[in-house]
Amino acid sequence: MRILHTSDWHLGRIFHGVHLTNDQSYILNQFVKLVGTSKPDVILIAGDIYDRSVPPAEAVKLLDEVLSNILLDFGIPIIMIAGNHDSPERLGFGTRLLARQGLHLIGQLSDFEPIVLHDAHGPVYFSPLPYAEPAVVREKLANPEAVDHEWAMRLLVNQAVKKIPPDARKVAIAHAFVAGGEVSESERPLSVGGTGTVDAACFQPFHYTALGHLHQSQNNGASIRYAGSLMKYSFSEAAHNKSVTLVEMDGAGKTTLEEISLSPRRDVRCLEGFIGDILTGPQNGESREDYLMVTLQDTGAILDAIGKLREAYPNVLHIERPHLAIGGELRGPGGDHRRLSESDLFASFFEQVTGDPLSDGQASAFAETVEELYRKEREALS
């Protein structure tokens, strides 16, 4: 069986104030074309379809267009589960009607009945395990053992496996943080004040586990895989290669995996250097339209740094000035600060912020500025 695995679309995402719907539409058009060329038997979307529980209208419209194109043009079944960003009730609306058209939307925990598809070797049983808080699992299963995410997942897997013949080929679709996975800044923690991880051994009964939640594509064991997010959603993901995973499963349940890269409308990159060098523009064929975080090494004052940078790179979204944070927590100068001059106070402040003492030239410039301010004040009073 040929399986196309993707996850973490986060439709409706806002990235440093920029609405990404057009960027998501661009890359999803590539995904739809890939479906046509790769001809999978099923598409698995492992959660975080939307970026928030009440998505904007344009995100809902985009999802409707993508799913409709796949189902109407190619007739390929889709199994999609809720992630921790999704509203289970909203995502799962109309699931019984849509299942007849090949669209299986699993928002809430249900009766654990598998979705069965067939290939030349016989049936493959797909167990959708949407994201659910341990408290929800305890209530659903009436089992007090679901005290954390790992125990909740173990109980869910046990229920799912009971519905599948022992020797059958089994695939799980889940949204979870498997211990040992590589995280990024854009993933919302699954647990506050406790552990949100689950052991990879939870998925041992399955021949393949299609995971969502972590945004870096990665394996967690031979048959447990995160496809990764559709796009880069934080600057910590700048080095990621975004892709979807094409899975080939043989008659014995053995799988081979292929990463298929996707090309964004705009990349997410990090630049570091002096502002004069950065203003020379893109190097090595890079696009000036990319979303950028710029780390400036300049130590002096820069008037309207982001305005200057956006002349060369219109989509600079964030600037860092590390030298301004070198001094750490600000402390008052030794002695009674009320007895110190403006120059002494400023020199102390400057050294704590920059880590360097005020030079003679800088001290002279400050003194001249203060004297000019006093002169104007005296003239205004005379």
N, C-alpha and C positions, 0 to 999 in steps of 0.2 A: 504494500500500500504506500502511496505517495502522499506525504503530509506536509503542508506548508504552515509553519509555526511562527507567529508574531505576537507582540504584546505591547502594552504601555504606549498606546497612541496619544493619550492625554489631550484629546480634542478640546479646544477652547482654552488652551494654555496661554497665559500672559507671561512674557519673559522680559523682565526689567522694564515693564510698561508697554511692551510691544505685543499686540495681538498676533498670534502665530497661525491663525486659520488659513490664510493664503499659502503660507509655507507648508502647512500640513496637507492642504489640497494638492499642492504641487507634488509632494512625495507620495501621496496616496494614488495619484494618477499613475505613477511608476509601478506601484504595488499592483494595481488592477491589470496593467499591461503584463507584469510578471506572472500573474495568475494565468493569463491567456497563453503565455509561452511555455510555462513550466507544467501546466495541466495537472495540478494535484488532484487527488481523490477527495481531499477534505482540507479545510482551512481552520486552524485553531487560533483563537485570539484570547490570550491568557490574562485578561483583566486590565484595569485602569484604561478603559475605553475613553472615558471623559476625564478631564482634569479636576472636576469638582462634582458634587452630588446634584447640583442644579446647573446643568450646562447652559451656555448661551444658545440662542436659537440657531445661529450660524453653525455651531458645532453639531447640533442635532441634524440639521439639513445636510451637512457634509457626510455624516455617518450614513444617513438614509441613501444618499447618492451612491456612495461606495458599495454598500451592501446590495443595493438594487442592481447596480451594474454587474457585480459578480454573479448574482443569482440569475438575472435575466439573460445575460450574454453568454455565461458559461455553464450555468446549472450546477455549480459545485457547492456541496453542502458546507455550512459554516457552523462551528461550535464556538460560542463566545460566552465568557463568564465575567462576573463582576469582580473588580479589584477593590482595594481599600479606598480609592478615590471616588468610586461609583456609588450611585444610589441603587441598591439591589431591586427595590420595588419599581423604580422608573425603568431601569435597564431591562427587567424581565417582563415588562408589560406585553401582553398578547402572545406570550411564548408558545402556547398550545396551538394557536392559529398559524403562527409563522413557521412552526416546526414542519407543518405539512408542505411548506414551500422549500424546506431544506435549511431554514435558519433557526438554529437552536440557541436561544438566549437564556442563560441560566443566571438569574440574579440572586435568588434566595436558595437556601438549602431546601431540597425537596425530598423525594422518596428514594433518591440514590439509584434510580433505574438508569442503566447505561444506555448510551446511544450506540446502536449497532450498525456498522457499515460493512460491506462485503467487497472483497477483491477476488482474484483468481484462486487464492488459497483458502478462502472461506471468510468467516466473520472476524471483525476486529471490534472490541468493546471499548468505548470511550467513556471514562468516568469524569464528568465535570464537577469540580470542587471549588465553588466560588468562595471568595474571601468572607470569613465570618469571625466575629469576635468570640473568644472562649465562652463568654456568658451566653451568647446566642446558641452555641453548640450545646452547652449544658442544658438549656431549655429545650432545644429541638430533640435531643436524644434522652432527655431526662436522666442525665448521667453526671454526677458531681465530680467525676475524675477529670473533666475538661477544665483544669485550673489554669492552664496557660496555653500558648499557641501550639507547642509541640504535642501536648496530650490531646488537645482538640483535633489536631490533624491526624494523629494516630487513630482516634475514634472514628473520624470521618472515613479514613481509608478502610478501616475494618468493615464499616457498613457498606461501602461501595464494593469491596471485593466479594462480599457475601452474595451480591447480585450477579456475579460473573462465573461461568463455568471454570473450574480450576485450571484446566489445560489451555484455555483460550488466550489469544493475544490481547493484551490489555494496555491501554493508554490513559494516563491521568492528565487532566488540565487543571492546574492549581495556581493560586496567587499567594505566595508565601516568601518568607525570608529564610532560605536554607542556610544553616550555619556554614561559615567559611566562604560565603559569597562576597564578591568585591562590590562595595557600595559607592555611591556618589552623593553630591549635595542635594539632588533634586528628589530623592525618595523620602516620602513621609514615613516616619517611624511607625511600626505596627504596634508598639507597646510603649507606654510611658511609665517609668518606675519599675519595670520588670523586663523579662526577656521576651522578645518577639520572634526568636529564631526557632526553627524546627530542624531536627536531625534528618540528613539525607536518607537514613535507613527507613524513615516513614514510608518512602515510595518504593521500597524493595519489591513489592508484589508486581510492579508494572514493568512492561518491556520498554516503555518510553514515558517520561514525565515532561510535559510542556509547561514550563513555569513562566509566570509574570511577577513583576515587582522590582527586581534589580535592573538598572538601566544599561549595564554593561553586558554584552552577549558573552556567555561563559557556560562551561560545563561544570556540574557538581557531581562527578561520577560519570561512568560510561554512558548511562542512559537517562540522565537528569540534566535538563538544559534550560537556561534563560536565553530567550531570543534577543532580549534587550529592547530598549525603547525605540520607537519609530524615528525619533530625531534626538539631537542633543538639547537637553533642557536645563543645563547649568554649565558654567564655565569649567567645572571640574570634569566635565565629559568631553572637553575639547579634543583630547587624544583618542577618543573612542572611534571605532569604525562601525557605524550603524548598519544593521543588516536584518534580514529575516533568515530563518533556517528551513531548509528543505530536507525532509527526513524520508529515507527509503526503508521500509520495513519488509523483510522477507517472510516466507511462510512459517518460519520458526520464531518470529518475533525479533530477530536480530536487526539492528538499525545501523545505517550509515548516514552521516550528516554532511550537509553542504551549506556554508554561509554565502548568502547572496547580498552584496552590498547595495545600498540605496544612496542616491546622490541628492543632497538637499538643494533647495533654491538658494539659500545662503548658508555658509558654514558658520560654526561657532569657534572662534579662535582667541588666543591670548597673545598679546604683543608686549614686549618689554624692551626698554631702551630710553635714550634721551629724546626729548620731543623734537629736536631738530632733525634727527635721523629718521624718526617715524613719519614726519611730515613729507619726506621724499616720496612716500606712496608705496603701494604694494611691491613686493619682491617675488621672484620665482613663480610668476604667473598667478599669484593669489588674487582674489577678487577684492576690490575696494568696498563692495557691498556687503561683505560678511559682517556678522554680529561679533563685536570685539570687546574684550576687556584689555585695557592698556595699563601697564605698570610703568610709571615714569621714574627714571633714575635721577632726574634733575633734583638738585638740592635747593636751588633758588626759587623765588616766587615766580609763578606763571599766571599771567592775567588771562582769564577765560580759557583755561586749558582745553576743556571739552569742546568749546566752540572752534578753536584752532584745529583740533584733531578731526573734527567732523568735516572740515574742508577737504581733508584727504580721505577720510573714511566716514561716510554719512551715518553709519550704524554703530558708532562707538556707544556702548551702553553703560560702561562702568570704568572708572579710573581709580587706580590705587597709587598712593604716594608713600611708599614704605619708610622713607627717611623721616616723615613727619611723626611716625609712631615709635621711633627708636628709643626715645626717652622713657617710654612706659608711663606709669602713673606720675602725674605732676605732683611736685612737692614744693612747699614754700622755701625761700632762701633761709640760711641760718640767721639767727638773731631776730630782732623785732623788725618786721617788714615795714612798719610805719616810719622807721628811721632811715630807710634806704631811698636813694634817688630813683627817678624813673629809669635812668640808664642801668643801674644795678639790678632793678627788678626785671627789666627786659632781658639783660644779659643772662640772668638765672633762668628765665623762661625759655630763652632761645636754646641754651645748652641742654635743658631737659627734654625739649621737643626734638632737636636734631641730633643730639649726641656729640656735638662739636661746640667748642667755645666760640663766643662772638669775636670775630676778627677786628683789628683796629679800623679797617675801612668800614665794616658794617656798623661799628659803634659810632663812628663819625657820622655816617648817614642817618642813624637813628637820632643822634643829638641834634643834627641840623633840622630834621623833621619836627622834633619836639619844639625846638626854638622857633621855627616858623609858625607852628600852631599857637604858641604863646604870644608871638608878635601880632598875629591876626586878632587874638582875643583882646590884647591891650588896645589895639586900634579901634575895635568895636566898642570898647567901653569909654574911650576918650571923646 
